[in-house]
Amino acid sequence: MGTKTDENGGFAMQVPNGATTLIFRYIGFLEKEVAVGSDPLTVSMQDDAQQLSEVIVTGYNTQNRREVAGSISTVQAKDFELVPIGSFDQSIQGRVPGVLIQANSGQPGAAASILIRGKGSVLGSNDPLFIMDGVEITANDFSSLNQADFESISVLKDASATAQYGSRGANGVVLITTKQGKAARTRIDYNVQYGGSTIPENRLRVMSTDQKLDFELLSGNPYEWTDAELAELRQINTDWEKVFFRTGRTANHTLSASGGTDNTTYFLSGSIFDQTGTVRNTGLKRYTGRVNVSGTAGAFNFGLNSTFGYSEYHNTSENNTSIASPLNAIRWSNPYETPYDAEGNYTQLVSGQPNALSELLENRDARQQLKGVGNVYVEYRAPFLEGLTARTSWGGDFRSNETAAYTSPDTYSGSFDVGGQGSLFRELDRYFRYTGTTSVGYGKTVSEDHTFAVTLYNEIINNTLRSFEFTGYGLGGAFDNEAGITPGNAENGFIPDVGGNGSANALLSYFADIKYSYKNRYYLDITGRRDGSSRFGADRKWANFGSVGFSWIVSDEAFMEPLKPIFNNLKYKISYGSAGNQAGIEDFQSRELYARAVYAGVGGLVQDQLANPLLQWERKSTFNTGVEFNTLGGRLGATIEYYNSITSDLFLNQQLSRTTGFTSLTANIGELQNSGVEVFLDGNLIRTKDFVWGLNLSFTYNKNKVRKLIGDQQEIISTITINRVGESINSIYVVPYAGVNPDNGNPLYIDLEGNVTEDYSPSFRRIVGSYEAPYFGGFGTSLSYKGFSADVFFSFITGHSIFNNDRANVENPNYVSDNLAAVMSTAWKQPGDQTQIPRVDYPFFRSSTSHFVEDGDFLRLRNVNLSYTLPRQWLDKIGVSNIRLFAQGQNLVTWTDFQGFDPEMARGTLNGAQYPALRTYTFGLNVGF
């Protein structure tokens, strides 16, 4: 039997004789049992933050969590909205099981790498699909979005959850739901933060002046210093980190207003974010605005969600081995030289390499972006048939980038331009994607035990890109823009380079979702989708995807009554399905393409790409199962899941006969597997009127394995990595290093039989690790007492390796003209020396050895937040609803053995020129009216 309360909470029901207990349930509260009595009942229910009945975003709709069969994790706004980072993705690192987020760069506004349940593609993209209020957005544009506008971020991980997105959801889906107004009086909130950023500890030590000069003398005094010159140089010891790095500044202002009536609600916001990088001449300025409006008129619901952003991004080159890169000069510049001479001019370095400070300060690399994302929707609830609804939503993602790169004629880089007089590069690109989704649904409760809902969808997505670029030469005068370009002609050679590009792709989809529940504790979810993509061959445009998921509220069964004190809620779920991947290949990859060519002054066309009509989706099939439960009286919630996914029809380059004129063709061949376990714990273990203590933990184990390659081929080798059947993707494949022979100072290696030898051969190569991290996650705790609160959160990654080419560059004795690693001072000098560094006159330096392979493990104190909220009785006197003071730190401490600034990198190889993660401190104020 059952009944519902009225709008005031009142209820009445007739119970049979012998009934002894009433059970009360409500979303967001703990279930409560009350004895039946003759007197009227007044029942109070206790909040349950971990209740399985939480409403969550599941894609094209929302669901009660107890019904969801798929794997979905949600991060609420309080965990990321005020984190002072230019790209919001970094603020949720370690908070979502199964999701590995790594910041490839510390440059303000740089997007992180997001990987959901391992890499499922070799050549294709492994980036998830990003959806904001129903509109697809691009990760590279996150720097123009304000994360304080987000209400929550949900991550869809398995096939049951992502099947609605078909060919777009193979790598998982990240759903961003923005804040909406509530039917109440207008509320105004103002948030402000100020702070600074510093660089982390550098664990790759380079030589001091004395060490470097002594090493040069050991190496034969290549610069032929005299004793007098040596004495003078030893008085100089330049810290090049201080030359290039600085204390960055952060300022963040956000003003929002929300409110409305029963029929119309609104949310408005505006923000200014200004963050200078720790490297001079880098930073991000961002200005955003948002308007969200929703309303009801009779049988119609309608709404508008929109955001507009403008950002200015100044960056420097990184992850390279260029001698002109400022971030390499930190390592390579000799400590006995200075950036300026006595007259204040840039010095000419004795090595002949460029003074990279001039490259940093005189050249400019900037991007200005205009960003707009919005959608409008209308929903109709049929008054003539309860449960029948129709909805259409149309949205767009617009981006316009203007990129400018000024190369001064007075710099090393400028000397390589036409005429050696510098250049100005400018590019303008315009990108627009629109998404239209229309659905018709019908849901009905057939009886007290049976409920079903069926929804049919049609969706169209269209992407267009246009760009134009030019490079002008012969800069002169006082101008660093177009006015400084020398007009080009055939005589002076300053003819500008021009170029442009255009591309388009589209996706047409039809899909259906069927949901059924029995007794409000057995739930079945079936999804089917058919997608047609313009990227694939004429006979392979269309593909079918789908999933089936089942969830069971075990705790509602009678046999669970004795265990209710342990499992307050317990759900079991299982699902299987498929999704596709079309990202990472070009829009016209399947087509025969031609390019313009000039021969003997005559223009014509040459074939640029072979047709490939058989090219089709990569397909990922995923099995997922797990349990969700609450315990300790609802104070602790847990989720444990196991998954196994296989990607088939991998995008790989198939070698072709040389008679075709082409070396390879992208084809669908190979298989890749990811399997693993996820654990998530979250709850308030102690909760009283004045004190709350909470804990949370996210842990993931992912095993990646190559199952099949091209034909009978068992491995594909690429420089120092290998993809071998039975091994992890991106395994590191180098010669094992065994140290130095103490008798003669020669390097030692290990051959295939395990013998130590001085002979080196590439045939000795073996797998010594993988770039892919099998273990990762995060954990934290929170304390609050009256108005005081403290939150601490850590993230970790372990079990993978990094090839440190940055270290190889400064351990190469052939580069003695520049600075070297401090460890080079321990090079072998005489028989009996025990060291890892060979003698300096050994004729060969080989970097492709395990000597430069390091553990990428780290534990990072990701975020600390301390705050105090003023008592309400104080605020009422001044007419303010809320005042909160807070201080927070980001990336404060990192525990690692990696030799460098930062072990956090998705690419697995540190080539050089690393921009380390920002260690940021801010102080802020939140005021609500």
N, C-alpha and C positions, 0 to 999 in steps of 0.2 A: 504494500500500500504506500501511498505517498501524497503529499500536498505541497503547495508553495505558499510562501508568505506574500502578503499584499505589499503595496508601496511603502507602508509604514512599519512593515515587519510583523504584522499580525497574521495569525493563522488559526485554522480550526480543522479538526478531522475526527471522524468516527473510527474508533479502534475496536477490534473484536474482544470478546471476553478472554481473559487469560493473557492479553498483551501486557508486557512489563516494561518495555524499553522503547523510547523514541530516539532515532538517530538523526542528527542535524548535520547537513553538509552545506558549505558555501565556498565559492572560489576565493582563495587567499586566506582561508582559515582552517584550523585543525578540526577534524571531525569530532563531534561531541555526542555522548550518549547520556540521556536523561531518563530517569525513572518516571513511568506513567503515574499520575496522581489525579485526585478529584479536583484539586484547586487549579486555577489558571496558572500557566507556566510563564516565567520570564527567563529567557536563556541568553547567556552571554558567551560569545565564541572568542577563541584566542587566535591572534594573527599567526600565520604560518608562511614565512617567506619562501620556504622550500616546497610548498604544496605542489603536487603533481597537476593540480587544476589551474596552474598559471596559464594565462593566454599568451601564445607566442605567434610570431610571424612565421609562416611556413612557405611563403612564396607568393602565389597569387591571392592568398586569403590568410586568415588567421584561424588557429585551432586551439582548443583546450589541450594542454600538455598531456593529459592522461590519454587522449585519443591518438596521439602522434606515434606512428610506427617507425618513422625515420630517425636518423641521427641528426639532431639540431642542437647547437649550443648558442647561448645568447649572452652578450655582455651589455650591461646596462650603462646608462649615461654617466653615472657617478664614478665609474671606473676609468673614464677617458676624456670627459668633456673639458677638463681644465688642465690636461697635461700639455706643457708648453713645447709642442713639436709641430713643425710645419706640415707634416703629412701624417694623418690620423692613424694609419695602419700600424705604425711603430708603437702607438700607445696601448695596443692590446696584446703585445708580445707576451707569450707564456700564459695567457688567461683562458685559452680555448684548447681543449684536448684535440689532438689530431692535426693541429694547425701550427706549422713551423713558419715563424715570421722572422726574417733576418734583414737588418739594415745594411745594405751594401755600401752606403755612404753616409757620412755625417754632415754633408752639405745641407743647410736648411732647405726644407721643401722636397728633398729627394725621397722618392717612394721606396718602400722596402720590398723585398721579395716575399710573397705569400705562397706557401705550399701546403695543400690540404691532402693529408694521407699519402705523402710520397709522390715522387715524380712518375707520371704515367705516360710520358712521351719522351722521345729522344730528339727529334727534329722539330716537332710541334711545340706549341706553347704549353706550359704547365701552370699558367696563371689562372686563378679562378675567375668566374663571372661576377662582376660587381653590379648590383642593382640598387638604385636609390629611389624610393617611392615609385617602383615599377619601371624605372627608366635605366637602361644600361649605361654605365659610365666607365671611364678609363683610369687605371691606376696612376698614370703619369700626370693626371690633372688634379690629384688630391691636394696639391699645394694651393689650389684656388677654392677649396671648400673649408667651411668652418665646422669643426667637429662639435662645437658647443651647440650646434643646431640639431644634433642627432639625439634621438630618444633611446635607440638601442641598435646593436649590430648583431644580427643572427647569422650563423654559419651553417649551411646545409652541406652534409658530408657524404651521405650514402645515396644509393640509387633511388630509394623510396622518396627521399627528400628532394633530390635534384631532378627526378624524372620529368617533372612539369616543364623543365627547361630544355629537355631533349638534347639536341646536338650542341647546346651551349653549356651544359652542366657537367661535363665529364670531369673537370678539374675542381668541382665543388662550386658553391655559390655563396657570396657574401652579400647579405641583404641589409641595407641601411634604411631605417625608418626614422624620419625626421619628426621633430616635436610638433604637436598640434595644440590648439587652444582648447580650453575647457569652459563649459557654461558657468561662468562666474564673473564677478566684477574684474575689471582690468587689473592685471598684475604686471608691474614693471620690475625687471631685474637688471642690475648693472654689475659686471665682473671686470676687475682690472688686475693685471699682474705685471710686475717688473722683476728683472733678474739678470743673471749673467751666465756665461758658459765658458768652460775651460777644457783643455785637452786632457785625455787620460794619460796614465803613466806609459812611457815608451820603454818597452822591454828589449828593444833591439838597440843596444848601446854601440855607439861609434867612437872612434878614437879621439882622445884629447890631442892637443898640439904636441906634447912631449911624446906620446905614443906614436903619433903619425910620423913625426920627424925621425924617431928611432927606427921605425919600420922602413922608411925610405932609405936610411943609411944601410940597413940590413939588405935592402934590395938593390944596392949599388948606387945610391944617391942620384936618381934619375934627373933631378933639377940642378945637380952640381952646386949645391949650397956651399958657401964658404963658412968657416967657423964664425965669422962676424955676422953673416946673414942668419945662421942658425941661432945665434944668441939673440938677435933682434926678433926673429920670428917666435922664439919661445916666450916672449913677453905678451903675445897675442893668443887668446883662446876664445874665439867667437862661438857663442851658443846659437847655432842657426835655427833652432826651434823658436827662440825668442824673436829672431828676425822675421820669420814668416807667420808665426802664430800670434794671437792676441786673446784678450778676454772678450768674448762675444757678448752682445746685449740683447735682451728680450723684453718686449713690451706688448701686451695683449689687452685689448679693450673689447667688451661685448655688451651690447644693450639690447634687451628684448622686451616685448610687450605681448601679453596673451590675455584672452578672455572671451566673452561672447554671451549669447543667450541660448535658450533651449533649441532655437532653430538655426543659429549661425554662430560659429566659433572662428577665432583667428589666432595666428601666431606670427609676429613680426620680429625681425632681428637685424642688427647690423654689427659689424666687427672690424677692427683694425689689428693686424698682427704684423709686428716688425721684429725680425730676428737677424742680427749680424752673425756671420760665422766666426769660428775660431781661426780661420785662415783669412788674412787680410784681403779685402776687395771681394768678399763673398757674402751673400745674405739673401733674405727673402722679405719682401713687403707684400702684404695681402689686404685687400679690402673686399668685404662680402656683404651681401644683403639677402634676406629671405622673407618671402610672403607665403604663408599657408592659410587657406581659407576653406572651410567646409560648411555646408548648410543642408537644410531639409525643407522641402516644399511639397506638402501632400505626400504622394507616393514616390517622390523623387528625392534622392540624395545626390549631392554634387560637391565638387571640391576643386581646388587649385593648389598645387605645391610647386614652388619655384624658388630658385636661388640664382644669384648673379655674383660673379667674382672677378676681380682684377688683381693680378699678381705681377711683381717684378722680381725676377730671379737672376742673381749674379753668381756665377760659378767659376771654377777653375778645373783644369784637366786633372784626371785621376786614373788610377789603375792602368798605368802604362810605364814604359821604360825610356821615355823621351828625356834627353839631356836638358831640354828647355822647360820641363815641367817643374814648377816651384816645389811641389811636394816630394820630388826626387832630390832636389837640391838640399833639403833638410838632411839627407843622409850623405850626399856625395860632396858637398862643398867642404873644402879643407878648413880646419879650425884655425889655422894661422893666417887666414885671409879675412877681410872685412867686406861688407856689402858696399860701403862708400869709401872714397879716398879722402885725403885731407881737405880737398876743395868741395866736397859734397857730391861729387860725381860718382856714378856707378863704377866700381872697379872692374878691371879686366882680369879675370881669374888666371892664375899662372898655368892652369891646365889647358887653357884655350877654350874651355867650355863656356857657355853663356852665363852671365850673371842672372840667375833665374828670378831675383827680386825685381829686376827691370821687366821681365816677362810678366810678372804678377801685377805690378803697379801700372805699367804703361799700356799694356794690352787690355782689352775688354771683351768679355764673353757674357752676353746678357740675353734674357728672354722676357718678353712682356706677353701676358696671356689674358684674354677676355674669355670668360667661361659662363655659360648659362645652361641650367638644367631645370626642366619643368614638365609638369603634366597636368591635364585636366581630365576629370572623369564625371560621368553621370550614371547613376544607378536607379533602376526602376523596380519597385516592389509591387507586384500585381495585386490590386485590391480584390479582384474577382477570383483569385486562386491563391490561397495562403501558401507560402513557400516558394512561389515562382518569382525569380528575379532575373533581370537583364542588366548588364553593365558594359560600358565601353570606356576605355582609357587611352588617351593619346598623349604622348610625351616626346620631348626632344632633348638631345645633348649637343650643345654647340660649343665649339672651341676655335679660337683664332689666336695663333701664335705669331709674334714677330720676333725673330731671332737676329741679333746683330753681333758680329765678331770684328772688332777693330784690332788690327795688327800694326803697331807703331813702326815707322821706318827706322827708328833708332834702336830696335831690339834685334836679337838674333833671329827670331822667327820672321821678322819683316825683311831680313836680308835675302830670304829665299823667294820672295814674291817677284813678280815680273818687274824687272828693272831694279830690284833690291830696294824699293822705296815704300814698302808696306802695302797694306790692302784693307779694304772694307768689304765684309761679307754681310749680306742681309737676305733673310728669307721670310716670306709671309705664307703661312698655310692656314687653310680654313677647313674645318671638319664638321660635319653635321650627321647625326644619326637620329632617325625618328622611329618610335615604337608605337604600334597600335594594337591593343588587345581588346577583343570583344567576347563576351561570354553570356551564356544563358544557363541558369541553374534552377533546379527544383529539389527541395528537401521536404521531407514529411516524416512525422512520427506516426507509424502505422498503428502501433498499440503501445502499451506501457513498456514492452520489451524491445520493440523493433523501431529503428530510425535509419533512414537512408538519405543520401543526397547525391545528385548527379549534376555535373557541370560540364558543358561543352564550350570549347574555346577556339577562337581563330586569332592568329597573331601574325603581323608583318613587321619586319625590321629592315630598314634600308640605310646604308652607310655611303657617304660620299666624301672624298678628300680632294682638295685642289691646293697646289702650292706653286710658288714662283720664287726664284732666287737669282741673285747676281753677285759677282765679286768685281769690284773696281780697284785699279792699281794706281801707283804713282802718287801716293799721298804727299801733300805738301802744305805749307802754311800753318795757320793756327787751328785748322778745322780737323776734327776727328769724325766727321760724318761725310755725306755725299758731296758737300761743298769742297772737300779736300782732294777729291779724285781728279787726276789729270785726264782731260778728254782724250780718248784713245783714237789712234788711226794707224794705218799700215806702216807709217814711217817711224812713229815713236814706240810702237809695240804695246801701248797701254790699252789694248782692246779688252773690254770687260768680258768675263765669262758669265753666261746666262744659262738658266735651266728652269725646268718646271716639271710637275708631275700631276697625275690625276688618277684616281682609282675609285671603284665602286663595288659594292657587293650587297646582296639581299638574301633574306631568309623568310620563307613562308611556311607557316605551321598550323596544323590542326591537332587538337588534343582533347582528351576527356579525362575526368577524374570522378571516380565512384567511391563513395564512403558509406559504410554500413556499420551499425553498432547493435549489439544484442545485450539486453539487460544492463546497459550503461557500463559494461566492463569488458566486453569483447568487441574489438574494433578491427575492421578490414578496410584497407585503402588500396585501390587499383587505379593505375594511371597508364594511359597509352598516348603516344604522340607520334605524328608523322611530320617530318621536316623535309623541306626542299631548299637546297642551297645553290647559289649561283657559282660557287667556287669549284664545283666538281664537274666531272664529265657528263655528257648528255644522258648517258644511261645510268649514271650513279648519283644524280642530283637528290633523289628521294631516299629516305631511310626511316625505319620504324624503331622506336624506343619505347620502353615501358617498365613498369615495376609493380610488384605486389608486396604489401606490408601488413603485418598483423601485430596487434598489441593486446595484452591481457592484463587487467588489473587484478592481480593474484590476491592482493590483500582484501578484496571484497568477497572472497570465497569463504564459506562457512568453516572449512578446515583450517583457515588461517586465524581463527579467533584466539587460540591459545598463544599465537605468536604476535598478536597485536601490540603488546608492550615493547617488542623488539622492532617489528616492521610496521610503522604507522601507516605507510603506503608502500606498496610493492608492485612494480609493473615489469612484465616481460615483453620484449619486442623482437621481431625477426622480419627481415625483408630481403628481397632479391630483385635485381633489375639491371637495366642497361642505360647508358648515356653515350653521347658522341662528342667528338672533338674535331672542330674545323679550324681552330685558331692556330696560328704559327705558320701557316702556309700562305702564299700570296693569293690575292684576289683572282688572278687569272692563271693559277698554277697548272690547270688542266688543259689550257688552250695553246694552240700554235701561235707564237708571237713573233713579230718582226720589229726591227729597229732600223733607223736611218743610218746610212753609211755613205762616205764620200771616197771615190777612187778616181785618181787622175782628174780631180776637179769636177767630177760628175757625181751628182747625188743619186742614191738609189736605196733599195731595201735589202737587208740580209736577215735570214732567219735567226732569231735570238733564243727561241725555246721550242722544243718539240711538243707536239700535242700528246696529251695523256688522258684519253677519255675514260680510262678505268680508275682514275684517282677518286677515292671516296673517304668517308669518315674513318678516323680511328674510333674504335668502339671499346668502351670500358664496361665490363660486367662486374657487379659488386654484390657480395653477400655480407649481411650485417646482422648481428644479434647482440642482445645485451639486456641488462636489468637497470631499472631506476628505483630507488627506494629512499624513504625517510626513516630515521630512527631517533632515539633519545628524545621521545616526545615531540618529534618534528623539528628538533633543533639542528639536526645534521642531515643533509641530503647527499646522495651518492649516485653516480652513474658509472657502470662498467660495461664496455662494449668490445666485441671482437669483430674484425672485418677482414675480408679477403677480396681483392679486386684484381682482375686480369684485363690488361689492355691488349687488344688484338688489332690487326691491320695497322701496325705502327707505320708512321711516316719515316722512311729510310731512303737513302740515296742508293739506287741500284746501278751498278756499273754497266756501261754500254760498250758495244764494239766501237773501235776507233773509226770505223768506216762511216759512222753516223755523223761524225763531226762534233759530237757531244760526249763528254766523259761519263755523265750519269743522268738519271731521271728519278725524280721523287716518286716512290711507289708505296703501296700498302703491304708491308712485309714485316714479320716479326711479332713477338709477344713479350709483355713485361708484366711482372706481378708485384703487388704490394699487399702485405698482410700485417696485421698488428693488433695491439690492445690499447685501449684508452681508459683512463680512470679519472674521475672528477669528483671532488669532495668540496662541499661548501655548506657553511652553517654557522649559527650563533650558539656556541656551546653553553654560554652563560648569558641569560637575558633577564634582568631585573628592571625595576622602575628606573633606576639611575645608571646602571652599569650593563654594558654589553661587550662580550668578547667573542670575536668571530675568527674562523680559520677557513682557508681554502687551498686546494691543491689540484693541479692539472698535470697529468703524466701521460706520455705517449711512447709506445714502442712500435716502430715501423721497420719491417724487413722488406727490402727491395731486391728483386731478382730478375735477371734477364732469362726468359724462357725459350726464346726462339729468335734467330736472326735470318738473314737472307739465304734461302735455300738450305744447304747443308753447312753453311758457314758457321763456325763456332765462336768467332771473335772479330771485332772491328777495333783496330788500334788507331789512335789519334795522338801523336806526340807522346805525352806522358800519361794518357788515360787509355783505358781499354773497356769495351763492353763485351763481356764474355758470357756465353750461356752458362747458367748456374751461379753467376756472381752478380754482385750489385752493379747497377748502372754507374758509370763514371768512377770505376775503380782506378786507383793510382798504380801505374805500371812503370817501375823504374828498377835500376840495378841496386841491390842491397849494398850499403856502405858498411865497412867493418873497421873503420878507424885508420890509424897510421902505423906503419911498421916502425917500431922504436929503434931499429938498427940503422935504417937509412932515410927515414922520413917520407917514404913513398906511401900513397894512399892504398888501402886494401879494400877488396870487394869479395862478395860471396858468389860462387858460380852455381850452376843448376844442381850440382851434387852436394852442395852445402860446404864446399871447401873454401877456405880463405886464400885469396890470391891477389898478387899485384897486377895481374893482367885484367884489363877491362874489355868487356864485349857487350854490345847491346843485346846479344842473345841471353845474357844472364838476367834479363828483366823478369820481374815477377810482381804479383799484386801485393802491395804493402799497406793498403788501406783504401778507403773510399771517401769521396766528397760528401756522400749522403749521410746525414746524422740519424742513427737509429733511435736515440733516446733524447727526449726534450720535454719541456714543460715549465711550470712555475708554481710558486707557493707563496702564501702571505698570511698576515694576521692583522686584525683590527681591534682596537680598544676604544671604547667611548664611556665617559663618565660625565653625566650631566651635560654641560656644553662643550667639554673637551673631547677631542677624538684624535686618534693616531692610526695611520695605515702604513704598512710596510709590505712591499711585494718584491720577490726575487724571481728571476728566470734562469734557466739553465739549458745547455745543450752538451751532449757527450757521445762518444763512440765513433766520431768521424775524424778525418785527417784533412790537413791543409798543405798544399805545396807552396812553400814560402820563397818565391822567386825574388822578393824584395831583399831577403837575407842573402840569397846567392849572389846578388849584385855587389854586395859589400863584403863578401868573403872570397871574391875572386882576386888573387894577387896580381893578375894582369892589369887591373884597374888601379894600380898604385898611384897614378897621377891624381886621383881623387881620394876622398876619405874612405876609410874602410871600417869594418866592424871591429870593436875593441878586442874581440876574441882572437883576431889575427895576430895580436901580440904574443899569443901562446903558440905560434907556429913552431914546428920542429926545428931545432937548431943543432943538436949534437946527439950522438948515439945514447940511447937510454931514455930520451925524452918521451914521456907519456902524454899524448895530446890527440885531439881530433883534427888538427889543422896540419896539412902536409908542409914540407919545406917550401920556401917561397920560390925557389928556382926550379921546382918540378915543372916540366914542360907542358903538361896538359891540365886544364881545369874542366871538370865535368860536373854540370849542375843536375843532370837527370839521374840522381841517385837518392836513396832514402835519407841521406844526410840532411836534406832540405825538406823532408816530409815531417810535419809536426802534428801533435794532437790539437784538435780544434776545440777541446773541452773548455767550458767556462761556466762560472756561476756569477750572475750579475745582480747587484742590488738595483733593481729596475726603477723603483719609485718609493719615495717616502713622503707622506703627507701628514702634516700636523695642523690642526685647526681648533678654533674656539668660536662658538656661537653665543652671542650675548643673550642673556635671559629675556624672556618675553615681557616680563613686567617692566624692564627698563625701556624696551622698544615702544611699548604702548604709549609711553609718555611723550615720545617724539614723533609718533605717527608713522613708524617704520615697522614692517612686518618681519624683517630678517636682516641681521648683520652678522657676517661670518668673516673672521680673519684667518688666513691660512699661509703656510709656508710649505714648499715642496722641493724635492730634489729628484733629478732624473739621471739614471746611469751613474750613480755616485761611486760605486766600487765594483771592480771586476776581478775575480780570482781566476787566473789562468797561467799556464806555462808557455803560452804562445809568444814567440819573440817578435813583437811588433806593437803597434798602438792598440789594435782591436782584433780579436779572433772572430768577430761576427761577420760572416760573409757567405752568401749563397753560392757564389761561383766556384768556391773550393780552391782557387789559386789567387794568391796575392802577387800580381805582376810587379807592382811598385806603386809609388805615388798614392799612398793611402790617405784618405780624408777620414780621420777617426770620428767615432760617435761623439756627440756633444754631451758633456757632463754639465748639466744645467741646474741652477738654483733660482727659484723665484719666490716672491712674496706677493700676496694678493688679498683682495677684499671683494666680498660679495654683499651687495645691498639689495633688498627687495622691498617694494612699496605696494 
